[in-house]
Amino acid sequence: MGITGNLKTMELAELLQWLSGAAKTGTLVVENGKIQKQIYFKDGRVISSASTDPSEYLGAFLVSHGFISEMELRQAVKMQESNKMLLGKILTTIGALSERDVHRMLKLKAEEGIYDVFTWTEGAFRFLDDRLPTSTMVPISIDVAALVLEGMQRLDEWRRIREVIPTVQHIPVATGPWDESVMTEGARQILANVDDDRTVAEICKTSHASEFHVCRILCRQTEARRMKIVRSRAGKGSSPAPETDEPAGSGPGPAITADRLLEASRRLLEEGDLDAALRHVRAGRALEPENKKVETVGAQ
C-alpha cells in the first residue's frame, strides 16, 4: 500500500530511510506547488530521479557544471529532435562525454536533485508502490544512507550560505580577481554572468543553474573577499542591507559605503590598476545607486 503525507510532519530523511529499510520498489513523488520531483526506488535503493525544474534537466545541469558547452548541447538537442535518442547517448556519440562520464553525471544529477528537497520546508509526497517509468532509464544505484548524510550536511551548508546571501534579489559585485583555489570550469561559467548588475535570481536564469549551485559559488568568492553581496537596486525587488565586508585586500573597519569605495577606486586608479578601480566604482553604484558622486565618476 502506498503512503502519503507532507514534509512538515515527516521529514525527508525519515521518509527515505523508511523506504530503504522496507526495501521498497516504486516512485516517490514530492511537490511543493511549483516543482515536482520523482525519485525512483528498486529494492530500497535509488535508481534514478526526475524533476520539473528546468535547471535540473540533464542538458542544463551539464552546461551549468561545466561538463559540456552550450554549443555541444545545442548540437545534441538538434540531433535528439530528429532521432529521439537519449541525450546522454547522443553526447557520447558526438564525443562530448564518455559513457562512463554520462553514467557519473546522471548519478550526480540525481543526487543533487534529491539534496535540493532537503531544503524544502514543506511539500506533499506520495509513494506509488511498484510503479516505475516505462521509458528507458540509464540504471544507477545510490545508497540511501549516504544520501541522507550528505543531504543533512547540505542543509547546514545552505543555512551558512543564507547568512552571506540572504535572498536571490541580492546582487553580487566583484571587488577583486576571482580566487582560483576554489575555481572549477562550472564555477567559471557561473561567474562569467556576474556583471555587478544582475541579481542572484537573474544569474540562475541566465546560467540555467540551480539556486544552490549558484549561491555556493558566489559564497566561496565572497568568503575569499573577492566579491560583495549588496542589496537589490530599486525596481529589482527589496531586500536587506548589504554585507559590510571590505573589498579584497582591505582590513577590518567601519561599514563600507559608496563614498569609501569611490576613494579606494581613486587610489587604485593612481596606482594604474584600472580594472580594480572600475570594480570599486561598480560596487559603489550597486550599493548606493542614488549617490551622485558615484554616478558622475561612473559616467566618466
Summary of the structure (lengths in Angstrom):
residues: 300
radius of gyration: 22.4
end to end distance: 70.1
largest distance: 73.7
contacts: 932
relative contact order: 0.12
helix: 49%
strand: 13%
